């Protein structure tokens, strides 16, 4: 039996959660597959909650929430990239080949630079079928001239190295800060 809606639960947890946790949860609510709500509905819920404890954290979280995420790690990776002074990537954007055919989607896509940042959790390595799908999909991106940066838990913990890899890929595409 559901007691509160997912959005109401998110609002109520603001008194106890850190902003980054609210961002991850918010991204999860407006995720790519089977979203529980929309970003405009989250905004409206925050506006209706002006006197609640944690309202400042909710307002800050709203600034960072993006639709179409597939995982908490994708959200955290996006935050590392943007807070590291790099351009904000598109979340789970569709990538097409030179003929306009869809190759697939990428976790975090910087289309002008043709840079793709992929978070590979344990499921990408432990599931043989998923591993094979990932290889074919990423090879397709690279064949079209995309620079693919694969990130795992260890690289996420090395923020400076991670940001250096993304920055280098951007600079090789003539990006300037």
N, C-alpha and C positions, 0 to 999 in steps of 0.2 A: 504494500500500500504506500503510495507516494504521499508524503506529508507536505512538502513544498516543491515548487517548480525548480528546475535547474538554475534559472536566473535568480530566483529568490534565495536559493541556497548560496549562490555566489555572493550576493549582496550581504547576506547574514555573516558569511565567513570573513568579510573584510575587517571586522573588528579583531580578528585573530591571526590573519595571514599577512605575510610580507607582500609588497607590491609585485615582485617577480612571480610569486606563487599565484597571485590574482591574474597576472598576465597569462601565465601558462593555462590556468583554468579558463580564462576568458577565450583564449585561442581554441581551447578544447570545445567550448560551447558553440563556436562559429566555425568548426572544423570543416574540412573539405567533404568528407563522407558522413552523411546523416547528421548534419548540424542540429543542435538542440534549439538554436535561436539565430537571430541576425544581429549584426553590429548596431543598427538603428534601435533595435529593441533593448540592447544592453545600455545604450546611451539614455533611452527613455527611462529605464529602470533606475539608473543612477540619478537622473534628474528628479525622480519621484522620491528619492531616498536622501534628500538634502540634509536632514537632521540626524541621520544615523551615525553611530560610531564607525569610524573607518572610511567615511565619505571621501576624505582627502586621498587615501590610498586607492579607492575605486576610480576617482577622477584621473589620478596619475596612470593607473593601469589602462584605462580606456585609450589613452594617447598611444599606447604601444600594442594594443590588440589588433591582430590581423586575421582575416578570414582565410580559410583554405589550408590551415596547418594539418599535418597528419600525426604529429607527436609532440610531447613535451620537450624532447631533445631538439627537435627542429626549432621550436620557439626559443629555447635557450641559446641555440647556435645563432639564430637571427639577432638576438639581443647582443651577443658578444660582438658580432660583426658591426652592427650599427653603433653601439656604444664605443667601439674601437675606432670610430671616426671614418668608417668606410661607408659607401653608399648602401642604402637599404635594398636588399634583394626582393624580388617578387616571390611570393610563397606558392609553391607547387604550380608554377606556370607551365603551360604547354610549350614544348619545343618542337619546331618543324624543320624538316630538311630543306635543301635548296629548291626542291620542287613544290614545297608547300605541304607535303604530307606530314602528318603527325608522327614524330618519333616516340614521344612519351612526355612525361612531365618530370621536372626536376624539383628537388626539395626547395632550394634557394637559388634563384636565377637572377643573374645580372646580364640582361640580354644585350645591351649595347656593347659590353666588353666580351660577350660570349663566354662568360665564366659561370660555372655551375658548382655549387657547394652542396654535397650530399652527406647527410648523416647516416652512417651505417651502424645500427644497433646490433645486438647479438642475433636477432632473428635473420639478419641479412647473411650471417656467416653460418648459422646452425641449420638452416633450412636449405637443403640442396636445390629444391625447385626455385626458391627465391633468389639464391645465389646465382643460378643460371640465368634467370630473368634479368637480374641486375647487370650481369656481364654483357648480355646482348644489348640492353638498353644503353648502358654507358658507352659501349663500343660505338653504337649508332651516333651518339652525341659527339664523340671524339672524331669520328669519320667526317662530321660536318664542321670540324674546326673549333669545337667547344673545348675549353680547358676545364677538366673535371677535378675538383678537389674533394677527396673522400675523407670524412671526419669520423673518428670513433671516440669512445669515452676517454682514452688516453690523450688524444690530441686536444679534445675539449678542455682538458685540465691544463694544457700548455697554451694559455691564451696568446702569449707573445708569438709563439711559433705559428699558431693557427692564423692570427692576423697577418703575420709576415707572408704566409703562403697566399692568402687572398690578395693582399696588397701587391705582391709580386705579379700575380696573374693579371690583376687590373692594369698595372703599369706596362706589362708586355702587350697590352691591347691599346696602348696610348692614352689610358686614363690618367687624368691629373686631378689631384685633390682640390 
